Amino acid sequence: MDDTDATTRPQRVRVVLGEMPQARPTPPVRAELDQQTGVGEVLVRGLVRAQLGLAVRMAALVALSVGSLPLLFALFPGLAEVTVFGIRLPWLLLGVAAYPLFVVAGWIYTRGAERNERDFVELVERS
């Protein structure tokens, strides 16, 4: 080794991490959920109940909407003979018009489910 090697080599730099920020304390409700205590179980059960209620309401709405069509055609037989664009009305309603209803019901359900979850998260974070 000669003197030129020592002067041309870069000096070692020691990198030290600053003080680590203290972890924020876990909110009590969040701790209840994490530890799966009775309170956390009640909160989760409430969320599941809200989601189930929404699902049952939407399913009932769709079932009543689509399910009432055969009753409508049985009560008014002349209505079943009506044709639109060469297609009989029952086929048109059940085969074509039902699908936009399903899409709208799915969209409404998704928005409601996301709202329920957002409310649940706000409840957990607020406490």
Residue pairs with C-beta under 8 A, 6 or more apart in sequence:
26 34
27 124
27 125
27 127
28 127
29 39
29 40
29 43
29 123
29 124
29 127
30 124
30 125
30 127
32 39
32 40
32 43
33 40
33 43
33 44
33 124
34 40
43 120
43 123
43 124
46 120
47 116
47 117
47 120
50 116
50 120
51 113
51 116
54 109
54 112
54 113
54 116
55 109
58 105
58 108
58 109
58 112
61 105
62 101
62 102
62 105
65 101
66 94
66 98
66 101
69 90
69 93
69 94
72 79
73 79
73 80
73 90
79 89
80 88
80 89
80 90
81 88
82 88
82 89
83 89
84 92
85 92
